[in-house]
Amino acid sequence: MKKVCFFGPESTGKSFLAERLACAYDTEFVPEVAREVITSSKFTIEDIIRVGQMQTTRVKLREKTANKILICDTDLITTQIYSRQYLGVVPQELFELEKQIRYDLYFLFDIDVPWTPDGLRDLGHKRKEMYEIFRNELVKRKIAFIPVTGSFDQREALVKSEIDNLIGTRP
C-alpha cells in the first residue's frame, strides 16, 4: 500500500483531484477533515487537536481498504501550518500525530490557478506567502516532493503519471 499526500495552500485543486483520482484508481481517498470540523477562521486549540486526531484516524482506517494507493487530501503538517497561522501556536499533539503517518510521495500544489472563495477560505490575499510556508515545511523536514503546476488537466496528467510510476501500473 502506497500513500500519497496532496499538499499546499487552499484553492489549488487538491480536494477535487483527490476525489477524481481515487475514482480513476478504484481506491480510497482521505478528505480534509478540517472542513467537517471547522466552519470559520475562529477555532480553538481543542478543535485543531481534534482535527489532527480525526485526520490521522481516517488515514489509518482507509489504508486498510484502499486499492494499491491511498490518496490523502492533506496531512498533519498542513494542520500545523493552519494552527500557527490562526492560533499563533502549534500544540505538541500535532507533532506527535505527524510521526504516525508516513507518505510515499508528496505533491506540492502551486498557486498558479485561480483562487476560488468558498465561505471558509480566507487567505486569497496571502497565496504566495502561504505557498512558501508549505514549501519551506517540506524542505525543513527534508521531504522530497513533486511540484504540481499548470492547468487542472496538466495537474491531473502529472499526478497520474507519478502515481503510475509509484505503483507500477496504469488505472
ZISUL-V128323 format. One record per pair of residues at least 6 apart in sequence whose ideal C-beta (glycine too) atoms are under 8 Angstrom apart, sorted by the first residue. I is the first residue (numbers start at 0). J is the second residue. Records with the same first field share a line. If there is no record, write none. Layout:
I=J + J
This chain:
0=62 + 65 + 67 + 68 + 69
1=67 + 68 + 69 + 103 + 104 + 165 + 166
2=58 + 62 + 68 + 69 + 71 + 100 + 101 + 102 + 103 + 104
3=68 + 69 + 70 + 71 + 102 + 103 + 104 + 105 + 106 + 162 + 165
4=71 + 73 + 74 + 102 + 104 + 105 + 106
5=13 + 14 + 16 + 17 + 70 + 71 + 72 + 73 + 106 + 108
6=13 + 73 + 74 + 76 + 77 + 105 + 106 + 107 + 108 + 133 + 137 + 144
7=13 + 106 + 107 + 108 + 109 + 110 + 130 + 133 + 147
8=108 + 110 + 122 + 126 + 129 + 130 + 132 + 133
9=114 + 120 + 122 + 123 + 129
10=112 + 113 + 114 + 115 + 117 + 120 + 123 + 126
11=108 + 109 + 110 + 112 + 147
12=108 + 112 + 151 + 154
13=31 + 72 + 73 + 108
14=30 + 31 + 34 + 72
15=151
16=151 + 154 + 155 + 158
17=28 + 29 + 30 + 70 + 71 + 72
18=28 + 30
19=155
20=28 + 70 + 155 + 158 + 159 + 162
21=27 + 28 + 70
23=159 + 170
24=66 + 67 + 68 + 70 + 162 + 170
25=66 + 170
26=65 + 66 + 67 + 68 + 69 + 70
27=61 + 62 + 64 + 65 + 66 + 69 + 70
28=61 + 69 + 70 + 71 + 72
29=54 + 57 + 58 + 61 + 69 + 70 + 71 + 72 + 73
30=57 + 72
31=54 + 72 + 73 + 77
32=50 + 53 + 54 + 57 + 73
33=50 + 54 + 73 + 78 + 81
34=119
35=53
36=42 + 46 + 49 + 50 + 53
37=46 + 47 + 50 + 119
38=119
39=119
40=85 + 119 + 121
42=85 + 86
43=86
44=82 + 86 + 88 + 90
47=78 + 81 + 82 + 86 + 90 + 93
48=90 + 92 + 93
50=78
51=75 + 78 + 92 + 93 + 96
52=92 + 96
54=73 + 74 + 75 + 78 + 96
55=75 + 96 + 99 + 100
58=69 + 71 + 100
59=99 + 100
61=69
62=69
67=166 + 168
68=162 + 165 + 166
71=102
74=97 + 100 + 102
75=93 + 94 + 96 + 97 + 100
76=97 + 136 + 137 + 140
77=133
78=93 + 96
79=89 + 93 + 94 + 97 + 136
80=129 + 132 + 133 + 136
82=88 + 89 + 90 + 93
83=89
84=122 + 129 + 132
103=165
104=144 + 145 + 161 + 162 + 165
105=137 + 142 + 143 + 144 + 145
106=144 + 145 + 147 + 158 + 161
107=133 + 134 + 137 + 144 + 145 + 146 + 147
108=147 + 154
109=130 + 146 + 147 + 148
110=126 + 127 + 129 + 130
111=148 + 149
112=150 + 151 + 154
114=120 + 123 + 126
116=123
122=129
137=144
145=157 + 158 + 161
147=154 + 157 + 158
148=154
149=157
159=170
163=169 + 170
